[in-house]
Amino acid sequence: MTRLSRDDFRFFHRLRVRWAEVDMQKIVFNAHYLMYFDTAISDYWRALALPYEETMHSLEGDLYVVKATVEYHASARADEQIDVAMKCGRVGTSSMAFTGAIFRGDEHLITGEIVYVFADPATQRSRPVPDSLRAILLGHEAGEDMVDLRVGAWAELGEGASQLRAEVFVREQGIPLELEMDAADADAVHAVARNRLGRVVATGRLLRGDAPGVSKIGRMAVHRVLRGGNLGRRVLFALMDAARARGDREVRLHAQRSAVGFYARLGFVPLGEAFEEAGIPHQTMVKAL
């Protein structure tokens, strides 16, 4: 295979080589590179805003590996940080081929190719790749946006927002439904992100605060499988833009303790002491607009 450069890819998954992955020569054992590519593929689906299991179920199929090749140019070593690049290079009638490359900085270490067949999960017989999936894969490689993010009223966006909030807050976190849903939704500004199959993958809402010029952001939720990407940030920024557009000078929110770091990285600072809300530790955080 031809040596590749970072410019050949738009998707990268970063990882650090673990001690358990090296051999007696203290370099990565050759079979682990396939694991690295497989790990990157999982993150690639997140970049498409597609929860893999739900997506395949809705498309009435699944992907099966029929070919995997690895070409070795140089070795990675324990504790080194590497980037696993991945792109969909071809979508055929029933198959798709992914090209992968592993880089240490700009140095190209490994090349890989994985070929999948889209098939009926019951019979494992191949079937045509759905047009919707084909468009998403090719669209991502062309640099298209993978989500449709809208800001608006509850009447327009409430159905999708409520479904995701029920999944995250009620079923996942155990918050009572009567606490999660309240009358404030009717007057709030809502943000909803849908993937290209129409599935709501992130949401949040904007309320007027207790003082003039102050907004309150809340009900921030991202699909469980898609967390760690940029969906939460995009929803948050959309709501902050809405607050700024109506003349507010500050936004506040009640961050769950596990999410404090996320908001801190985006410029929010703690205000006051931590407290408990709906049985979950929270911290008030604030950011000037």
Order of alpha helices (4+ residues) and beta strands (2+ residues): beta-alpha-alpha-beta-beta-beta-beta-alpha-beta-alpha-alpha-beta-beta-beta-alpha-beta-alpha-beta-beta-beta
